[in-house]
Amino acid sequence: MWREIAPDQQYNVQVDGHNLVVYSFGDGDEVLLCLNGGPGLPCDYLRDAHGWLKEHHLRVVAFDQLGTGASARPTDVSLWEISRYVEEVETVRQALGLGRVHLLGHSWGGWLGIEYAIHYPDALKSLILENTVGDIPHLSQELERLRGALGSETVAMMQRHEAMGTLDHPQYQAAITLLNYRHVCRLDEWPEPVKRSLGDWNMGPYETMQGPNEFLYTGNLKDWNRLPEMADFKMPILITTGQHDELTPACALRMKLAAKHAQLHVFPNSSHMPFYEEPQAYFPVLLDFLARHRG
C-alpha cells in the first residue's frame, strides 16, 4: 500500500548552531509530524513510508535529526541527550509554523515522542506511539527473553563476546543478524528506504544513547522509564506494535495500562516495521485514528 514519493518542500532549520533538513509532503491543515527511530538513523525509512498520506488531506513532515542524514553531524557527545532532542522537535514545529500536530514516533522516536508530550502537551492533537516502549529496563528483560529463544549455547556465546568487547566477531554478528530478521523486519528483502537509512547510520548518537546493537542497552537511556508520567497524558493516544517486535507487545501493554485511555493495536504478521511488513493492515488503523481526532 505504501509507495515512495518525493517531498514537496525541503527546509533548513537551525538548531543549537547546526543545520537540520526537514521534509514536507502535501499542504493539508492536519499535520502528521514523524519522529524516526535510531538514534542516529536518517529519516528515509519512516518518511518514505508515510509521505503518500498527503493524499488523505494530511501534511506529513519528517526531518533528519541532528547527527543524521542530510543534517549536520557534529561529534560532541554531549549533544546526544533526549532532553536536547525534545527541544529540537519543538524548534522544528515552531520554525515551520505547524501549530498543534499529530505526533508519530517510531521506536526511539516513540521515546522522544513520550518525552516531548510530557514537556509540550498543548502542542499535540494526538500521540501515535509505534513499535516503542515507555520503560527501557522492562524492554531489556524482554530482549533477554527473545535472545533466549536462540538457545542457551548461543546466548552464552553472545554474553562471552559482550564481556570481552568482541562484538564484531562473526559468531556474534550472525546471532544479531538472525535476531534482526526475526524481530526488526521479517521481509526476505528489506525495502530500499530501510536499507538507505541503515546504510547511513551514525553510530555516535546510537552508542551514546542506546548501545552497540538492538539487543544490548548500555547507553544513557538504559534506565529511562516514563510510565508514571504517561498516567497524566490527556491527548488521544494510539499504540501499535507487531506480534514479533523486538519492542514487544508486553512493552506496548505496559504503555496502554499507564495511559489508560490509549488504544492498542497488535499486527500479527509484523515485527518492528508494520508499515512495510503489513501495510494493508497498518495504514487503515492509522488513518482511522487520525480521522477520529481531526480538528
C-alpha positions, 0 to 999 in steps of 0.5 A: 500500500505504501509507495515512495514519493518525493517531498514537496518542500525541503527546509533548513532549520537551525538548531543549537548552531547546526543545520537540520533538513526537514521534509514536507509532503502535501499542504493539508491543515492536519499535520502528521509530524514523524519522529524516526527511530535510531538514534542516529538513523536518517529519516528515509525509512519512516518518511518514505513510508508515510509521505503518500498520506498527503493524499488523505488531506494530511501534511506529513513532515519528517526531518533528519535529526541532528547527527543524521542524514542530510543534517549536520553531524557534529561529534560532541557527545554531549549533544546526544541527550533526549532532553536536547532532542525534545527541544529540537522537535519543538524548534522544528514545529515552531520554525515551520509554523505547524501549530498543534500536530499529530505526533508519530514516533517510531521506536526511539522516536516513540521515546522522544515522542513520550518525552516531548508530550510530557514537556509540550502537551498543548502542542499535540492533537494526538500521540501515535506511539509505534513499535516503542516502549515507555520503560527501557529496563522492562524492554531489556528483560524482554530482549533477554527473553527473545535472545533466549529463544536462540538457545542457551549455547548461543546466548552464552556465546553472545554474553562471552563476546559482550564481556570481552568487547568482541562484538564484531566477531562473526559468531556474534554478528550472525546471532544479531543478524538472525535476531534482526530478521526475526524481530526488526523486519521479517521481509526476505528483502528489506525495502530500499528506504530501510536499507538507505537509512541503515546504510547511513547510520551514525553510530555516535548518537546510537552508542551514546544513547542506546548501545552497540546493537538492538539487543544490548542497552548500555547507553544513557537511556538504559534506565529511562522509564516514563510510565508514571508520567504517561498516567497524566497524558490527556491527548488521544493516544494510539499504540501499535506494535507487531506480534514479533517486535523486538519492542514487544507487545508486553512493552506496548501493554505496559504503555496502554495500562499507564495511559489508560485511555490509549488504544492498542493495536497488535499486527500479527504478521509484523515485527518492528516495521508494520508499515512495510511488513503489513501495510494493508493492515497498518495504514487503515488503523492509522488513518482511522485514528487520525480521522477520529481526532481531526480538528 
